[in-house]
Amino acid sequence: MLDAAAFAAVAVVFGGVVAVTARDGRIVVLGLMLAAVAASLVTSPLPSSLAVSARILGAMLAAYLLWAAAGSRSVDSAGSAIGLVAEGAVALAAFAVGLAVAPVDPLAGPAEAQAAGLSMIALAVVPLAGRDVFRMGVGVTLLTLGGSLLVGAWTGPAFPLGQLAIAALLVGIAGATSLLIPSAEEAAAVEAAAVEPQQWRPEAEGAAEGAETEPQAAQLETAARRAATTRARRFR
């Protein structure tokens, strides 16, 4: 019979897949918040109410920071580079591997925590390989959640101070990501700078060709004059 840890692990994987495949920045944030909140429940026995509250508040604060950045700076995710089906297949394969293998025997925590942790780490690979700041922040968040789930599966539930440290780390990652995301004005300036060389480069090339052509024309004209003068002298 499935227990609460199994349902929470499925919710973690679902939130991670949504975060790496959605194109709307706010949907990405909602997926991250679901994964972060559910990750605190993938344990057996459940941690104290204070530890769970700290993790949930940390996840909500981190989501709020990213939500504010996504709303005020018009952030949109580029979506997954490999597609929804491929990301889902990767997450499912990593989840199955996590259920099958047991690097620590016996596991101090539920196998579902190990499976969800491997899925988060696998989903974080593609965002971390890109150059978009927002997607890299998503990848770092998923990597942090995956690491915390693996530690919980191998060593058991974290103490309240450890839960508070994970929550603070998630908030720090979200805050750094929101600060590094370029504003709408900066993004427009970067796009304009990228378009301007394409606009003036043909003109510059034409000017350079004209500069190279003018001396040649002057030389031809001088040579023609000299030839005409030589012919006139011969006829005299």
N, C-alpha and C positions, 0 to 999 in steps of 0.2 A: 504494500500500500504506500502511495506517495505521501511524504510528510511535508511540513512547511518548508524545510530546506530545499527540497526538490522544486517546489513551486517558485520559491525565491530565486533559485538558480536559473530556471527558465526565464523569469522576468529580467534577470541580469543580462542574459544573452540577447533577449529580444530588444532591450534598451540599447545595448551595444550595437546591434545591427542597424537599428534606426538611426543612431548617432553617426555612423560612418556612411550611410547611404542616402540620407535625406538631403535635399538641396536647400530647403528653407532653414535659415539659421535658428529660428525659434523651435522648430521641430527637433533639430539636433540637440538643443539644450534640454528639451523635455526627455529625449531618449537618454541623455547623460544623467539627468536627475533620477529617472526610473532605475537605471543601472546602479547608481550610487546608493539609493535608498534600499533597493533589494539586496545589495551586497552585504549590508549590515545584518541581514536576516538569514544568510546562508551559513548557518552554524548550528551545532547541536552540542549541548543545550544552548538555548538562546541567552545572549548576554543580558546583563541587568538593564533595567529600564533607563537608567541614567546614561549608560554607554550607548544604547540604541538611540536615545534622544539626541545625544551629541552627534552621532553619525548622521541622523536625519536632518538636524539643524545645519550641520556643515554642508551636506549635499544641497539643501535648499538655498543656503547663502551662496555657494559656488554657482548654482544655476541662476540665481538672481544677477550675479555679476556678469555672467555671459549673456543673459537675457537682455540686460541693459545695454551691453555693447552691441548685441545684434540688432536691437531696436533703434538706438540712436545713431549708429554708424552704417546702417543698411548692409549688414553682413549677410551674405548668402554663401552656403557651402557649395563647393564644386561637385559634391556627391562623390561616390566611390569611383575610383579609376578602373575597377574591374567589374562593377555592376552588382546589383542586389542579389542575383542568384548565386554568383560566385562568392560573395561575402557570406551569404547564408550557408553555403556548402562548406566554406572554411570554418565557420563557427561550429557547425554541426560535427564536422570531422574532429576538431579539437575537443569538443565536448565528449565525443565517444572515446577518444584517446584518454581523456581525464578519468572517465569511468572505468576504463579497462586496466590501466597501469596503476601501480602502487609503489612509487619510489621509497616511501616510508611505510614500513609494515610493522604494526598496524597503523593506519591513519589516525591521528589524534582528533581530526574533525571529519565531517561527512565527505564522502567521495564527490558529492555534487559541488562542493566548494572548490575542489581541485579541478573538476571539469569546467566550471564556470570561469575559474581563473585562467586556465589555458585558452579558453575561447576569447576572453578579453585581450590576452596578450597577442593572440593570432589576429584579432581584428585591429589591433593598434599598429600593425606593421605598415599597412598601406598609407594611413594618414601621416605617420612619421617619416615616410619616404618622400613626401611632397615638400613644397616650399610655402604653401599657404599657412599663415600664422594661426588662423582659426582652426584649421584641420589638424595642425600639429598639436595645438592645445587639446583637441579631442583625443588624439593619439596618446599624449602623455597622461591624460586622465584615465583612459582605459588601461594603460599600462600600470598605473598606480593601483587601480581597483583589482586588476589581475594579480599583481604581486601580493596585495593584502589577502586576497582569497586563498592563494597558495599557502601563504604563511599560516592562515587560519586552519587550513586542511592538514598541514604537517605538524603544527605545534599546538593546535587547539585555539579556542576563543581568546582574543586579546583582552587584556585587562582594561578597565575604564580609561586609564591614562593612555594606553595604546590606541584605543578607539578615538580619543580626543586628538591624538597626534595625527591619525589618518584624516580626520575631519579637517584639521588645520592645514594639512598638506593639500587636500583637495581645494580648499578655499584659496590657498596661495597660488596654486596652478591656475585657477580660474581668474584670479586677480591679475596675474602676470600676463595671461593671454589677452584679457580685456584691455590692458594698457598697451600691448604691442600691436593690437589690431589697428591698422591705419584708419583715419577718419574718412568720411565721404569726400571732403575737399582734397585730402592727400591722395586718395585713390584716383580722383579726377585729374589731379596734376600729373600723377605718374602715367596715366593713360594718354594725356595730352603730350607729355614728353616723349612717349613711345611713338606717337603718330607724327609729330613734327618732323623728325628726320626723313620719313617717307615722303613728306610734302615738299621739303626744300631740296632734297638730295638730287632729283632730276634737274632742277634749275641750276644747282651748283655744278652738276656734271656738264650741263649745257654751257654754263659760263666758262668752265675749264676748257671745253672743246673750242669755244669761241676764242679764248685766249691763246690756245695753241694754233688756231686757224689764221688769226690775224698776222702773225709774223710770216707764215708761209705765203700768204697772199701778197704781203709787201715784198718779199723776196722775188716772187714770180713777176710782180710788176717791175721791179728794178731790172731783173734779167731781160724782160721784154724791151725796156727802154734802151738798155745797152745794145741789144741785138739790132734794134731799129737805127741807132746811131752808127753802128758798124756798117750796116748796109748803105746808109746815106753817104758815108765817107767813101765806100767802094765805088759808088756810082759817080762821085765827083771826079 
